[in-house]
Amino acid sequence: MKETNLQKEELLTVLSEIYDQLQELDYALEKHFSDFRTDWIRKKEKELNDFEQALLKMEINYYKNCNDAGLRGGEQRRKRTLLKLKPSY
């Protein structure tokens, strides 16, 4: 009887240690993935910002070229609407 109780206590101790280790692993993984998500979001925001800046430069150059070519009024407005982009999301 004492022997089975001792085995049960040892098993309970081992299971408690395993549970504690799993909790530590869960915390470490959550921290890692949280950092990963933050880095990924920052990277994507930078990519979008770079794309937006490049698009803005293209639009500025386009309108400058339109003005240099002497486009006025309705013709210039018509050309401006061609640059409108629809979001793909």
Secondary structure as GFF3:
##gff-version 3
##sequence-region A 1 89
A	DSSP	alpha_helix	2	68	.	.	.	ID=ss1
A	DSSP	alpha_helix	73	82	.	.	.	ID=ss2
###
